Amino acid sequence: MNKNVKILYVDDEAQNLQSFMASFRRDFTLFTAESGAEGLEIFKKEDLNIILTDQRMPNMTGIEFLEEVQKIDPEPMRILITGYSDINAVVDAINRGQVYRYLNKPWNHDDFKSTILSAYEVYQLRRENKELLNKLERANEQLEFLLRQKLLS
């Protein structure tokens, strides 16, 4: 479908990663990791668009992982997944990890895919806005330069 969408999914349960790969490997370019540390190594090497992470993992929670991701590169969209309805985790995720969406396990395939596509659309729009702002800043600088030249002559 859209192999340009590069997704990293971090979950300490290998069966969840396998299920994710089986469900979406034909649609997107996928990377998986069984720990936050492993996920960070992949994140540093790959140009990713979307980060999915389980909340409850040993050594590093999903929120902690997303905080580290955000320090390295705030651009990719972040989605937190959990099998537990822990409202504190949701609030923390939104406040600390700046999470785009929160999904429950087990996930519904169509809803999950729709969330990924929506996240990618927002990612693309943000990149386009950033590029347009950069162009606008350059144009403003050129106009200011021309105005100064005109005032000096």
PyRosetta script that sets phi, psi and omega in degrees:
from pyrosetta import init, pose_from_sequence

init()
pose = pose_from_sequence("MNKNVKILYVDDEAQNLQSFMASFRRDFTLFTAESGAEGLEIFKKEDLNIILTDQRMPNMTGIEFLEEVQKIDPEPMRILITGYSDINAVVDAINRGQVYRYLNKPWNHDDFKSTILSAYEVYQLRRENKELLNKLERANEQLEFLLRQKLLS")
pose.set_psi(1, -73.5)
pose.set_omega(1, 179.6)
pose.set_phi(2, -135.1)
pose.set_psi(2, 82.9)
pose.set_omega(2, -178.0)
pose.set_phi(3, -69.3)
pose.set_psi(3, -8.6)
pose.set_omega(3, 175.9)
pose.set_phi(4, -71.3)
pose.set_psi(4, -20.9)
pose.set_omega(4, 179.2)
pose.set_phi(5, -79.1)
pose.set_psi(5, 116.1)
pose.set_omega(5, -178.9)
pose.set_phi(6, -107.1)
pose.set_psi(6, 120.9)
pose.set_omega(6, -172.8)
pose.set_phi(7, -122.5)
pose.set_psi(7, 136.9)
pose.set_omega(7, 170.7)
pose.set_phi(8, -111.9)
pose.set_psi(8, 127.8)
pose.set_omega(8, 175.7)
pose.set_phi(9, -118.1)
pose.set_psi(9, 122.7)
pose.set_omega(9, 180.0)
pose.set_phi(10, -111.5)
pose.set_psi(10, 123.1)
pose.set_omega(10, 179.6)
pose.set_phi(11, -157.4)
pose.set_psi(11, 135.0)
pose.set_omega(11, -179.1)
pose.set_phi(12, -76.7)
pose.set_psi(12, -8.0)
pose.set_omega(12, 178.7)
pose.set_phi(13, -99.5)
pose.set_psi(13, 108.7)
pose.set_omega(13, -175.6)
pose.set_phi(14, -57.5)
pose.set_psi(14, -34.1)
pose.set_omega(14, -178.9)
pose.set_phi(15, -64.4)
pose.set_psi(15, -34.6)
pose.set_omega(15, 176.7)
pose.set_phi(16, -66.5)
pose.set_psi(16, -41.3)
pose.set_omega(16, 178.3)
pose.set_phi(17, -64.0)
pose.set_psi(17, -41.9)
pose.set_omega(17, 179.3)
pose.set_phi(18, -64.6)
pose.set_psi(18, -42.0)
pose.set_omega(18, 178.5)
pose.set_phi(19, -62.9)
pose.set_psi(19, -42.2)
pose.set_omega(19, 178.2)
pose.set_phi(20, -61.8)
pose.set_psi(20, -47.0)
pose.set_omega(20, 179.7)
pose.set_phi(21, -61.0)
pose.set_psi(21, -44.8)
pose.set_omega(21, -179.4)
pose.set_phi(22, -62.8)
pose.set_psi(22, -37.2)
pose.set_omega(22, -176.8)
pose.set_phi(23, -75.7)
pose.set_psi(23, -34.5)
pose.set_omega(23, -168.2)
pose.set_phi(24, -124.3)
pose.set_psi(24, 1.2)
pose.set_omega(24, -175.1)
pose.set_phi(25, -63.4)
pose.set_psi(25, -25.5)
pose.set_omega(25, 178.8)
pose.set_phi(26, -81.2)
pose.set_psi(26, -19.6)
pose.set_omega(26, -174.8)
pose.set_phi(27, -94.5)
pose.set_psi(27, -35.1)
pose.set_omega(27, -171.3)
pose.set_phi(28, -137.8)
pose.set_psi(28, 166.9)
pose.set_omega(28, 171.6)
pose.set_phi(29, -88.7)
pose.set_psi(29, 120.4)
pose.set_omega(29, -170.8)
pose.set_phi(30, -116.6)
pose.set_psi(30, 144.7)
pose.set_omega(30, 172.0)
pose.set_phi(31, -131.3)
pose.set_psi(31, 143.1)
pose.set_omega(31, 178.6)
pose.set_phi(32, -131.9)
pose.set_psi(32, 154.8)
pose.set_omega(32, 177.7)
pose.set_phi(33, -147.2)
pose.set_psi(33, 146.3)
pose.set_omega(33, -178.6)
pose.set_phi(34, -97.1)
pose.set_psi(34, 5.4)
pose.set_omega(34, 177.2)
pose.set_phi(35, -155.6)
pose.set_psi(35, 161.3)
pose.set_omega(35, 177.0)
pose.set_phi(36, -61.4)
pose.set_psi(36, -42.1)
pose.set_omega(36, -179.4)
pose.set_phi(37, -61.3)
pose.set_psi(37, -45.5)
pose.set_omega(37, 178.4)
pose.set_phi(38, -64.0)
pose.set_psi(38, -40.2)
pose.set_omega(38, 178.4)
pose.set_phi(39, -61.7)
pose.set_psi(39, -40.6)
pose.set_omega(39, 179.2)
pose.set_phi(40, -64.7)
pose.set_psi(40, -37.3)
pose.set_omega(40, 177.4)
pose.set_phi(41, -62.4)
pose.set_psi(41, -44.1)
pose.set_omega(41, 178.1)
pose.set_phi(42, -65.4)
pose.set_psi(42, -43.7)
pose.set_omega(42, -178.1)
pose.set_phi(43, -58.5)
pose.set_psi(43, -39.2)
pose.set_omega(43, -179.6)
pose.set_phi(44, -69.1)
pose.set_psi(44, -24.7)
pose.set_omega(44, -175.8)
pose.set_phi(45, -95.0)
pose.set_psi(45, -28.9)
pose.set_omega(45, -172.9)
pose.set_phi(46, -108.1)
pose.set_psi(46, 152.0)
pose.set_omega(46, 175.3)
pose.set_phi(47, -92.4)
pose.set_psi(47, 91.9)
pose.set_omega(47, -172.8)
pose.set_phi(48, -99.0)
pose.set_psi(48, 151.6)
pose.set_omega(48, 179.0)
pose.set_phi(49, -103.2)
pose.set_psi(49, -34.9)
pose.set_omega(49, -174.0)
pose.set_phi(50, -135.6)
pose.set_psi(50, 136.0)
pose.set_omega(50, 177.3)
pose.set_phi(51, -118.2)
pose.set_psi(51, 124.3)
pose.set_omega(51, 175.1)
pose.set_phi(52, -113.1)
pose.set_psi(52, 137.4)
pose.set_omega(52, 177.4)
pose.set_phi(53, -147.7)
pose.set_psi(53, 143.8)
pose.set_omega(53, 172.1)
pose.set_phi(54, -73.5)
pose.set_psi(54, 148.5)
pose.set_omega(54, 179.3)
pose.set_phi(55, -78.8)
pose.set_psi(55, -49.7)
pose.set_omega(55, -172.3)
pose.set_phi(56, -93.2)
pose.set_psi(56, 99.9)
pose.set_omega(56, 176.9)
pose.set_phi(57, -136.5)
pose.set_psi(57, 151.7)
pose.set_omega(57, 177.5)
pose.set_phi(58, -71.2)
pose.set_psi(58, 151.4)
pose.set_omega(58, 175.5)
pose.set_phi(59, 74.7)
pose.set_psi(59, -38.1)
pose.set_omega(59, -179.0)
pose.set_phi(60, -151.7)
pose.set_psi(60, 119.1)
pose.set_omega(60, 178.5)
pose.set_phi(61, -72.5)
pose.set_psi(61, 167.2)
pose.set_omega(61, 177.1)
pose.set_phi(62, -59.7)
pose.set_psi(62, -40.0)
pose.set_omega(62, 179.1)
pose.set_phi(63, -63.3)
pose.set_psi(63, -45.0)
pose.set_omega(63, 178.2)
pose.set_phi(64, -61.7)
pose.set_psi(64, -40.7)
pose.set_omega(64, 177.5)
pose.set_phi(65, -60.9)
pose.set_psi(65, -46.2)
pose.set_omega(65, -178.9)
pose.set_phi(66, -65.6)
pose.set_psi(66, -32.9)
pose.set_omega(66, 175.7)
pose.set_phi(67, -63.0)
pose.set_psi(67, -42.2)
pose.set_omega(67, 178.7)
pose.set_phi(68, -66.4)
pose.set_psi(68, -41.6)
pose.set_omega(68, 177.0)
pose.set_phi(69, -57.9)
pose.set_psi(69, -46.1)
pose.set_omega(69, -176.9)
pose.set_phi(70, -62.3)
pose.set_psi(70, -35.4)
pose.set_omega(70, 178.1)
pose.set_phi(71, -65.4)
pose.set_psi(71, -35.6)
pose.set_omega(71, -178.1)
pose.set_phi(72, -77.8)
pose.set_psi(72, -48.1)
pose.set_omega(72, -179.0)
pose.set_phi(73, -158.1)
pose.set_psi(73, 111.6)
pose.set_omega(73, -177.4)
pose.set_phi(74, -79.7)
pose.set_psi(74, -4.5)
pose.set_omega(74, -174.0)
pose.set_phi(75, -67.3)
pose.set_psi(75, -48.8)
pose.set_omega(75, -175.6)
pose.set_phi(76, -60.0)
pose.set_psi(76, 146.1)
pose.set_omega(76, 177.7)
pose.set_phi(77, -74.2)
pose.set_psi(77, 140.5)
pose.set_omega(77, -176.1)
pose.set_phi(78, -117.5)
pose.set_psi(78, 130.7)
pose.set_omega(78, -179.1)
pose.set_phi(79, -128.1)
pose.set_psi(79, 128.4)
pose.set_omega(79, 179.5)
pose.set_phi(80, -100.3)
pose.set_psi(80, 134.7)
pose.set_omega(80, -179.7)
pose.set_phi(81, -123.9)
pose.set_psi(81, 135.9)
pose.set_omega(81, 176.5)
pose.set_phi(82, -151.9)
pose.set_psi(82, 152.5)
pose.set_omega(82, 176.6)
pose.set_phi(83, -92.1)
pose.set_psi(83, -1.4)
pose.set_omega(83, -177.2)
pose.set_phi(84, -113.4)
pose.set_psi(84, 138.3)
pose.set_omega(84, 178.4)
pose.set_phi(85, -91.2)
pose.set_psi(85, 75.8)
pose.set_omega(85, -178.1)
pose.set_phi(86, -103.9)
pose.set_psi(86, 100.7)
pose.set_omega(86, -175.9)
pose.set_phi(87, -61.9)
pose.set_psi(87, -32.1)
pose.set_omega(87, 177.8)
pose.set_phi(88, -64.5)
pose.set_psi(88, -36.7)
pose.set_omega(88, 177.4)
pose.set_phi(89, -65.0)
pose.set_psi(89, -39.7)
pose.set_omega(89, 179.6)
pose.set_phi(90, -64.1)
pose.set_psi(90, -47.3)
pose.set_omega(90, -179.6)
pose.set_phi(91, -62.6)
pose.set_psi(91, -45.3)
pose.set_omega(91, 177.8)
pose.set_phi(92, -60.0)
pose.set_psi(92, -42.2)
pose.set_omega(92, -178.7)
pose.set_phi(93, -61.4)
pose.set_psi(93, -42.7)
pose.set_omega(93, -179.0)
pose.set_phi(94, -69.7)
pose.set_psi(94, -44.1)
pose.set_omega(94, -175.7)
pose.set_phi(95, -77.1)
pose.set_psi(95, -41.2)
pose.set_omega(95, -174.5)
pose.set_phi(96, -95.4)
pose.set_psi(96, -41.9)
pose.set_omega(96, -174.6)
pose.set_phi(97, -99.3)
pose.set_psi(97, 0.3)
pose.set_omega(97, -177.6)
pose.set_phi(98, 44.1)
pose.set_psi(98, 64.8)
pose.set_omega(98, -176.1)
pose.set_phi(99, -82.6)
pose.set_psi(99, 135.9)
pose.set_omega(99, 178.4)
pose.set_phi(100, -72.8)
pose.set_psi(100, -46.5)
pose.set_omega(100, 179.6)
pose.set_phi(101, -144.0)
pose.set_psi(101, 162.3)
pose.set_omega(101, 177.4)
pose.set_phi(102, -126.3)
pose.set_psi(102, 125.2)
pose.set_omega(102, -178.8)
pose.set_phi(103, -121.4)
pose.set_psi(103, 147.9)
pose.set_omega(103, 177.6)
pose.set_phi(104, -96.1)
pose.set_psi(104, 149.0)
pose.set_omega(104, 170.4)
pose.set_phi(105, -94.7)
pose.set_psi(105, 148.9)
pose.set_omega(105, -12.8)
pose.set_phi(106, -70.4)
pose.set_psi(106, 147.8)
pose.set_omega(106, -176.6)
pose.set_phi(107, -88.8)
pose.set_psi(107, 155.3)
pose.set_omega(107, 172.3)
pose.set_phi(108, -90.4)
pose.set_psi(108, 126.3)
pose.set_omega(108, -174.5)
pose.set_phi(109, -53.7)
pose.set_psi(109, -49.6)
pose.set_omega(109, -176.8)
pose.set_phi(110, -66.1)
pose.set_psi(110, -40.4)
pose.set_omega(110, 177.9)
pose.set_phi(111, -65.4)
pose.set_psi(111, -41.0)
pose.set_omega(111, -179.6)
pose.set_phi(112, -63.2)
pose.set_psi(112, -46.0)
pose.set_omega(112, -180.0)
pose.set_phi(113, -64.0)
pose.set_psi(113, -41.7)
pose.set_omega(113, 178.0)
pose.set_phi(114, -61.8)
pose.set_psi(114, -40.9)
pose.set_omega(114, 178.0)
pose.set_phi(115, -63.9)
pose.set_psi(115, -42.2)
pose.set_omega(115, 178.3)
pose.set_phi(116, -62.4)
pose.set_psi(116, -46.9)
pose.set_omega(116, -179.3)
pose.set_phi(117, -64.3)
pose.set_psi(117, -39.1)
pose.set_omega(117, 177.7)
pose.set_phi(118, -65.2)
pose.set_psi(118, -43.1)
pose.set_omega(118, 178.6)
pose.set_phi(119, -62.2)
pose.set_psi(119, -41.2)
pose.set_omega(119, 179.8)
pose.set_phi(120, -66.1)
pose.set_psi(120, -38.0)
pose.set_omega(120, 177.8)
pose.set_phi(121, -62.0)
pose.set_psi(121, -44.5)
pose.set_omega(121, 177.6)
pose.set_phi(122, -63.3)
pose.set_psi(122, -41.7)
pose.set_omega(122, 178.1)
pose.set_phi(123, -57.6)
pose.set_psi(123, -47.8)
pose.set_omega(123, -179.5)
pose.set_phi(124, -63.4)
pose.set_psi(124, -43.6)
pose.set_omega(124, 179.6)
pose.set_phi(125, -62.7)
pose.set_psi(125, -39.9)
pose.set_omega(125, 178.2)
pose.set_phi(126, -64.2)
pose.set_psi(126, -41.3)
pose.set_omega(126, 178.5)
pose.set_phi(127, -64.4)
pose.set_psi(127, -43.2)
pose.set_omega(127, 178.9)
pose.set_phi(128, -62.9)
pose.set_psi(128, -43.1)
pose.set_omega(128, 177.7)
pose.set_phi(129, -60.0)
pose.set_psi(129, -43.0)
pose.set_omega(129, 179.9)
pose.set_phi(130, -62.1)
pose.set_psi(130, -43.7)
pose.set_omega(130, 178.5)
pose.set_phi(131, -63.6)
pose.set_psi(131, -43.5)
pose.set_omega(131, 179.5)
pose.set_phi(132, -64.3)
pose.set_psi(132, -40.0)
pose.set_omega(132, 177.0)
pose.set_phi(133, -62.8)
pose.set_psi(133, -40.9)
pose.set_omega(133, 177.7)
pose.set_phi(134, -62.3)
pose.set_psi(134, -42.7)
pose.set_omega(134, 178.2)
pose.set_phi(135, -63.4)
pose.set_psi(135, -41.9)
pose.set_omega(135, 179.5)
pose.set_phi(136, -63.2)
pose.set_psi(136, -42.7)
pose.set_omega(136, 178.0)
pose.set_phi(137, -61.6)
pose.set_psi(137, -42.8)
pose.set_omega(137, 178.5)
pose.set_phi(138, -63.8)
pose.set_psi(138, -42.7)
pose.set_omega(138, 178.9)
pose.set_phi(139, -63.1)
pose.set_psi(139, -41.7)
pose.set_omega(139, 177.9)
pose.set_phi(140, -62.9)
pose.set_psi(140, -41.7)
pose.set_omega(140, 178.1)
pose.set_phi(141, -62.0)
pose.set_psi(141, -41.8)
pose.set_omega(141, 178.7)
pose.set_phi(142, -64.7)
pose.set_psi(142, -41.6)
pose.set_omega(142, 178.4)
pose.set_phi(143, -64.2)
pose.set_psi(143, -42.4)
pose.set_omega(143, 177.6)
pose.set_phi(144, -61.6)
pose.set_psi(144, -41.4)
pose.set_omega(144, 178.5)
pose.set_phi(145, -61.9)
pose.set_psi(145, -47.2)
pose.set_omega(145, 179.6)
pose.set_phi(146, -62.9)
pose.set_psi(146, -39.3)
pose.set_omega(146, 178.3)
pose.set_phi(147, -64.0)
pose.set_psi(147, -43.9)
pose.set_omega(147, 177.6)
pose.set_phi(148, -61.7)
pose.set_psi(148, -41.0)
pose.set_omega(148, 178.9)
pose.set_phi(149, -62.0)
pose.set_psi(149, -41.7)
pose.set_omega(149, -179.3)
pose.set_phi(150, -67.2)
pose.set_psi(150, -39.3)
pose.set_omega(150, 179.9)
pose.set_phi(151, -68.2)
pose.set_psi(151, -31.9)
pose.set_omega(151, -179.0)
pose.set_phi(152, -76.4)
pose.set_psi(152, -26.1)
pose.set_omega(152, -176.9)
pose.set_phi(153, -88.3)
pose.dump_pdb("model.pdb")
